[in-house]
């Protein structure tokens, strides 16, 4: 650039200015520079002047670190927003001048998701107090502590309290892809907030205008962007191996939250109780398992909390940074929050005879397979019916409502045909004595007489046909012999 200008030093200033504008490529700033050069500072076109100008445009080390962390691997286009303005999409790569403007809070930049994003965020819009409480309770359940997150405001924080929680994920000690990161966080938090990065949406970069750190509920607007970046780089990584890739503990679906089939296994709780922590990053999980096990045993909340607080002090085995630093106040608060969530949220009862209304034996499975050989749908329906009736075997006649028939046993378009098939085989009878809105029709079902134990899993009765086949028979070949189903049906339909 400078050589071309030096070679043309003998030409007119207008030609020189046009050549310089073509080389730089920016119309606004170049125009001002050309005027200065023409009228006041022709010495800028010397080698020294050009070096000073280039130095102004270069990024300092901290700005280079910001660029390497958030912008280096981005894909065009990007979007720009000025304060109180609308987003505008630019179909060009970003440049250093844009980065400087963003960090000086003159505008905000939003980029498409990087292939390997350094940070992910939870975008919490118009939050209510109960939503915030649910989110932080979920952090406790997942074992994500305060050192693994950073809370920052958004430009609309003053109006609607919108803010973001930044997390740093890792998978096998490496940064995961944006798709894997989004999938994991979506399964954990999608019912409470929006997850970034997203494949088809641009994401606002941190440390721009309106982005201030929130520490202990206080907005720290006096921090410079360099200090905010330093705090972000100090976020401890969260290994996603320990996070659920599918919803397990949370109320993402109606009726799913407190279903006993999705409770934490008692065997895991007993192992934690016996051996203590055995790996780093497992303290929150262990506390949750122990508290939930105490709830299942119908213990008082205060008793369970007191025991777990004593247990973690004696059995952290050096695998908890917070415990090693003797920060028992923080640990006690986390245990209290976990206990409140467990004792407050589940709608079902703790372990008792009233928890599940289904009982099944191995003989019932064989009997149903003989009634409906090679018919996986009818075998599953008979399993549900037999499970419902065996739990009420001390009654001569059993009330089975229309809701049970259509929602738990069969479907509203198939249950009548299923009833007819059972009655034709002579194993089920019904009476016509019922009253709409008062009580339902009563039935009798002939089940095998047996003194064999019930099929159970984790000290609870089994209510899933595939799980019952696993518990009753040794392998897939034996299941195929009993049910007379082909192996593909067993694998695909029954998931055995």
Steps between C-alpha positions, in 0.01 A plus 500: 500500500767748603723418199225585255440828673868586505534428130211739426627781718547722197137470388213728593349471843159400363648200320697410809190518719302275267778242497518499879121455533509198270777344704331544840146425391308722745312797363421710811830499682701511175320810384595682816856378465520621141387846604756510778766386263405752236454796727691452824714187536666383184768337719252220577587345167853439613609157621489609866152650469359184348654286775338720767164472326522118473599478864179677601295240315684202649355312797679504832569165676174500697298581189683223316407259781134605470513450124661156532240393758178623341559600139793313344298200372175678417315469171360796299257673503488693826248746646552843652282694742557854620358616837119526472521385140393194302719210398649527152651202319834553323607240244872550553766369738567698814805724531712644778333842491165332567644313797636822647163671456325212676738504797467877528122446524422703189311204350427131556602208280309175455667206326387158380599212725867406486566135432671470838351778719711605796190582710131414499227707660150481642295796377249580776232741377235665719587275795268439792626420846376142478675454163831623642459264795433205269806578289735517798345190656571326174860618512524333841355177365746500211795572728576839344642734766552875512858469375372339178279789387497876448184712497487808273229750415358572155410849366137450611593412858374827649162457335430125532791352703616296201841345560724214396685224681825402326637147530815335372436142389754230424479146372791265569714803595427669166257766381183333362333600174222757509244232410600272788513793743155620398353148518623443855387838634171478309417175678577658835358854472276534192183517710633802690707714262658527157830331422794642301683429275238398245570366155276739305513812715767757572608556858592832666864516610571580866674810636307737270269784597246412767697189604608528865595228747252416775670387819293394804195671350682833447562645153869595476479772235837648597700207358690550177465249220852373572394407854182335371705295253736396779204378707367302203835332444501391866173303465561136593410253226190281537557146367189398306563131559318543830206694354191318372486480120135403540258643757518293818433702812304797377141597434535552124188301426173498691490200728869427442650702784414274789441167328659233721657331197728802457611530861863461593589135570531406863809293421687820402395670822616202706836504321551871576397441861749218540803630307460879489613703200712303254565760230523875451182681402263254670415683823170651382392171347582307818311747720197480271502117495523478878227758562269332248561161662405643839182644344416159357529358850252763623752672728453854629669768290689648795638159599619425147664841459685471831629154410621597150682805638685277746563236233666735250735636768624150578485335158603754234833310476675805357298493175317829561680835463236676706531247783879512492487879535272457806221706341230316696263795491463472122465121517230523768302749291517271197380202705212708637394601147516142375293375792234768453462402134474127575249528783294766322470383138411127474127429494519126566554343838829361633563126475189321627227263387310799360767622259427283196177323424653225283630153590621234256657155514692286254198266468286796387744573218496136383120489523462817289746373239299178462175694462642728229797323335703708255293813580716758678222760528252265669769361730584850624132581550444177694808579710345835600163341577651211699722741694198712592283203604763304696556799728126474586477122516341512846184643337258264329398768250733781390390846391677600175403844375491620142809712565701195610392308189583779255808658658683227691395169343405564137369785281151644467474347149626152591398422858152365412645248256754396764220450755305292250798273429552437872132422557493263200793309650305472825761659727322830569145578609318824568167611643279779377465662840653850467391862533640781288688751712475282812675167451623293206429151371653208694703213356643159592825377341623142539872518573733207582512404867857530620703553814806620307639843592404809307734637235678804647770748413671728752255374766201614292247307296563497126245671277681481165463193276854511360645540850287210624629272221855592595435417864314173435712335231868444449564618144339605174479143372290390798278807456448406134404143596243616755344789305543337152605838363772533238833648619455824306167571670651424839786741436313785329152491649566370848851650527634179650 
